[in-house]
Amino acid sequence: MRLRFLFRITRVRIMNEEKDKSKKLILVVEDDSVLRPLLVELLNEMEYNVLVAEDGQQALSLLQDLNDKQNNIDLLLTDIGLPGMNGNDLAKTAREMWPNLSILFITGYSHGVGKLPIDDNIKLITKPFSLGVLTKRVEELVAR
């Protein structure tokens, strides 16, 4: 799999007519400007539809738009340590909209991990992680 750097990420329109609506939808929430485009590129290569947010507040806006339009999301892939609303609070809010939503937390820190909700639809990977580990976790969670 070949990853290319993306120099510009634009906000993706929800359920863009040009995209295959049968594809799974993943919301990526990552404040790291180097990691974020790599995640998006990998998920695009895996043929998922991807929405992107740089922080919790932007992600919350996207989630509310999806919910208002009665669209579903298949996976929330979020960093825990985000500016403003953290990934854990974002996940709790998303779960209020979609109680069975799969969530993949990514973090570079081990403190505070014990406070995360735990169930079969929630996984955690720590930075640095391999693309293989990320791919496996995404595929496991999206298949649920």
N, C-alpha and C positions, 0 to 999 in steps of 0.2 A: 504494500500500500504506500503510495507516494503522497506526502503531505507538502502542501505549498503554503507559504506565508501569505496571509491576507493583509493587505495594507489598509483596507477600509471595510468596516462592517456597518451596514445600514440596517435600520430597523426593518424587520421582515413584516410585510402585511400578513395579517392573520388569514390563513387558509387561502393564500394566493391562488387565483384561478389556474395559473400555469403549473402549479405543483400537483402531483398525484395525491388526491385526497385519501387514498387508501393507505398511504404511508403513515407510519407512526410519527407523532409530534413530540419533540423534546424541547424543553425550555432550558437553555444554558444560562446560568447566572454566575459570572466570574468577573472580579474587578481587576485581575492581572491582565494588562494589555498585551502581554506576550503569550500567555497560556490560552486566553479566550479565543483568539482566531485559530489556534491549533485544535482546540476542542471542536469548534464549529466545522473546520475542514474535515476532521476525522469522522464526525457524525454525518456530514454530507457524503463523504466517501462510502459510508455504511448505508447510504440511501435513506436517511431519516429526514423528515422536515424539521427544521431547526429555527427556533426563535431565540434571540439573544438579548441579554440585559447585562449592564455593567454594575448594577447595584440592586439591592433589595427593593427599593421604591420603584425603579423602572420595571422590575420583574412583576411586582404587585399590580402595576398598571396593565401589563400584558395579560396577567392572569384574570384580572377583572374584565378585560375586553373579551377574552375567550369565554368566560362564564356568562357574560351578558348576551353573547351570541350563541349560547348553548353549545359551544364546541368543547370537545374533550382534549385533554393533554395526557400523553402516555407516560412521560417521565419528566421529573424536575431534577436537573443535575445542577447542584448549587454548591458553591464554596460556603463554608460556615462563617468565616471571618470577613464579612462584607461591611463596607461603610454604611452607616445608618442602620436600617433594618438588617439584622444578621440572618444567615441562612436557616437557622433553626426556627426563628419566628416566621420567616417567609414560608417554610414548610408547614408549620402549624396552620397558617392562614390558607394555604393551598389545600390542605387536607379538610378544612371546613367546606370548601367548594366541591372537592372530589375526595370523599373519605377513603377510597382505595387507591389513591394515587401512589405510584412508585416513586421513590426518592433516592437519589444517589448523592450523598454528601462527599465533598472533597475538602481536605484541609491539610495545612502544613504544620498544624499544632495539635498536640495531644490533650492539652488542658481544655476542659469543658465538654469533652466528647461523651463523658458519662451522663450528661444531661440531655442527650439526644433521645427522641422517641425510638422505640424498638418494636419492630414487627417484621414479618417476612418480606414486606415490600419496601424496606428501607435498608440500604447498605452504605458503608463508609469506606473510602480509600484515602490513604494519606500521601501527600506530596513528599518526595517525588514518586511517581508511579509510572509503570511501563504502559505503553499503548495496549499491550496484550491484556493486562489486568483491567484497564478501563473498558476495552472492547467487551471482555467477558462479562463484567458487571452490568454494562448497558444492555447487552443482549439478554441476560438473565432477567433483569427487571422489566424490560419492555415486553418480554414473552408472557408475563403474568397477567 
